[in-house]
Amino acid sequence: MRGALYLFIATLLAAVGWISSKLVVDEMPGEVFIASRFMLASLILLPFCYKSIWRLRAKQLLLACGVGIFLGMSLQIWVFAVSISNSLSEGAFIMSLAMIIAPMTAWVLFKVKPHRAFWLALPISVVGMMLLSLSNGWQVETSQWYFLLASSLLSVHFVLNKKISRSIKPLDSICLQLFMVGLVAAVYVAFTQQLSFEVNDSLIFWFVVSTVIATSVRYVFQTLGQYQVKMETAALIMILEPIWTMILSFSLLDEQISLQKVIGGALIFISLSVYIKLSKPPKNAN
């Protein structure tokens, strides 16, 4: 029960992260935000795991950092999509499709055929995606394409992260991966960005919320929760994130949410629930 509560809190904090990120990137370059946010978040977690990280073998360090690079690329594209998007709730639902895309990714990378549940959930999610994105006729907004690309890269991260989870402690892996996300963004900033933005009280407040609350604290709760509950239960709770994001976007950002988009989001939620429920192995399975 405690693990489920931790995950529930993590979904709320993740939704807060969507709102705070949007408010931050309205005032500073998204790449600079990602670099500083995730570097600091990894440093906040480091005191809790530096001893075990020091004992990791070189191969384990390289694996965790390599997986973190895929997360970094996904988040680089994600923050750009956030900066140009007028609908965070749409983006949150599209990003949640990473869980549905992941089986296809595993099939391509490791020849692991998707479970039957994948083929049942896929058409439902596609219809939901169409309802979310085609509200202006047959025209998909630019930000939605970027969210979909970020979701695809996130699915690669999911698959690779699962591969290394047996040999590296979760907190060690998260700390290293968050650092790599920040490093990827920092390298990009060094070659492409000019650091020209004004620092004000609002920017500082939302940056701290995003870095401390929505990243470091969120990942600690998420890690503790995933450690204490079954994978299927964790996945089911985590898909609450786009629901909270939609509610907060509507309440805090005055985002207009049409009935069509609500139905589209509901279909994606249903598709994820179907996939998690039907892919769960039987209780009497050996």
N, C-alpha and C positions, 0 to 999 in steps of 0.2 A: 504493500500500500504506500509506503514511504517513497519507493522508487517511482511509482506512478505520479505521486505529488511533485517530485522533483522535475519530472518531464513536463508536467502540466505548467509549472512555473517557467520552465525553459521556453515553452511555446509562447507564453506571454512576453517574456523578455525579448525573444526573437522578433515578435511583432513590434515591440517598442523600438527595436533596432531599425526596422524599415522606416518608421516615422522619423526618428532622430537622424538617420542617414540622409533622408530627403532634405531635411532642414539644414543639415551641414553642407551638402553639396550645392545647395542654392547660394552658398556664400564662399566656398573654397573649391579648388579643383578636386574632382573625385579621386584622381590618382594619388594626390597628396594626402587626402583623407584616408584612403586605404593603407598607404604606406605607414603613416604615423599611427593610425588606429590599431593595426594588427601588430606592429612592432611593440608598441606599448602594452597591448593585451598579452603578448607572449612573455614580456618581462614581468608582468604582474603574476603570471602563473609560474614563472621560473623558480621562485623560492620554495614552491611546494614539490618540485620534482627534479631539481638540479642534480641531486645525488644519484638518482637512478639513471638520468640521462648520461651522466659521466661514466656510468658502467656499461653503457650500450656499446656494442661492437660497431666497427666502421660501416659494415654492410647494413646494419639496422638504421644507423644515422642517415645513410644515403637513401634507403628506402623511404623513410619517413619524410625526408626533405624532398624527394622526388614526387611523392604523392602531394605534398604541400604545394608544389609548383602548379599542378593541375587545379588545385583549389584557388591558387592565386590568379591564374588565368581566368577562371570562371568569375571570380569576384571583380576583376578588372572590367570585364564586359558587363557584369551586373551593375556596378556603380555608374557606368556610363548610361545604361538603360534607365536607371533611377533618375539620373540628372535630366533626361529628356522626356521622361514619362509624365503624363497627366493623371495616371491611374495606378497607384501602388497596389491596390487590391488585385487588379488584373495580373500585374507582375508577380505577385506572391503566389497566385494560383498556377501561373505558367511555370514558375520555378519549382513548385511542388511536383511537377510532372517528371522531375529527375528520377523519382522512385519508379515510375512506369518505364522510363527510357533505360534505366539501369540494366534490366534483363537483356535487352537488345545489345547493349554495350558489352556485357559479359559474353554474349554469343559471338560477337565480332572479335573480341580480344582473346578469349580463352576457349572458344568452341563449346560453351556451356549453353545447351538449348533452353529457352525460356519455359517456365512452368505453364501448364494449360491455363492457369488463372491470368497470365499475362495477355493471352489472346482474347480472353473474355473482357478484360478491363480496358484494353487498348481502344476499341471502337467507342466506348463510352467517353473516355478522356478526349478522343479526337473531336467528338461532337461538342463536348464542353469547351474545348479550345476554340472551336469555330464560333460558338455563341459569344465567347469573351472577346474575340478579335474582330469579328465581322459585323460590328454594330453599325458601321457606316457603309453598308453594302459590302461588295467583295474587295475590300481594301484593308490590308493589315498595316497597323501603325509601325513605324520604324523601331520604336522602343520594344514592341512585342517580338520582333525578330531577334533583337539582341537578348531579350529575356530567354527566348527559346534556345539560342546558342549557349548562353550561360548555363541553362538547365542541362543541356547536353554534356557540357564539360563537367558539370557537377556530378552527373551520372558516372562519368569516368572516374571521378574522385571517389564516389561511393564504392565502386567495384574494386579499385585498387586499395582503398582504405580497409576494406574487408579482408583483402588478401594479407595485409601486414598486421592485422589486429591480433593474430595468434602469437606473434613473436615480440610485440612491443606494447608496453602498458599504455592504456588509453590517454592518461594525462601527459605522459612523455610525448606520445605521438602528436597530441593536440598542440602542446607547447611548441614543438619543432615546426609543425605545419603552419601555425599562426605566424611564426617568425618568417617562414618562407613566403607566405602571402605578402607580408610587409616588405620583404626583400625584393620580390618580383616587382611590386609597385614602385619601390624606391629606385630600382634600376631604370624602369620606364620613365619615371619623373626626371631622373638625372639627364636623360637624353632628349626629352621632348617638352618638358614643362618649364615655365618661368614662374617662380614663386611670388606671385603678385596678388595678394588678397588682404583684406582688412580684418584684423582680429577684434571682435567685440564680445560683450558679455553673453549674448545669445549663442554665438558660435562656440564659445568655450563651454557653456552649459551643455549644449546638445552633443558636443564632441565627447565630453566626459561621460554623459549618459550612454552614448554609443560604444565607447571604448571599455568602460568599467562594467556597466550594468548589462548592456546588450551583447558584449563579447566575452570578457573574462568570466564574469559571474554566470552568464548564460551557459557557457561551455562547461563550467564546473557542475552546475545542476544537471545539464544534459548527460555528462559523463557518469555522474553518480547514479542517475536514473537508469541509463542504459545498462549499467553494471548490475542493477538489482532486479530488473524485470526482463521478461522474455522479449526476444527481438520483435515478434509480431505485435506485442502489446506496445512496445516503445514506438514502433512505426505508426501504429494507429493513433497514438496520442500526439505524435509530432505533426500529423497532418492538420492539427487544429491551428497551426501557425497562420495559414492564409485567411482563416476565418477571423482570428483576432486582428490581423492586418486590415481586413476589409472594414471591421467595426471601428478601429482607430482612425482609419483614413476618412471614413464618413464623419466621425465625431470631431476630429482635431483639424483635418485639412479641408473640410467641407467638400469632399469628393462626391461627385454625383454618380450614383450607382443605379443603373436601369434594371428593370425586371429581367431582361435578357441576360445581363451580366451575372445577376444573382443565380439564375438557372444554370448558366455555364459553369460558374464556380461550384454550384451544388453537384453538377454532373462529374466534375473532376474529383470532388470529395468522395462521391459514390464510387468512382472508378478505383480510387486508391483503397477504399474500404473493401471493395470486392477483391482486389488483388491480394491484399493482406490476409483477408479471411480465407480465401480459397487456396492460397499458397501455403497455409499453415499445415504442417504434417499431422497425420492422425495421431491421436493420443496413444494408440496401441502399436504405433510403428516402432520397429526395432532400430 
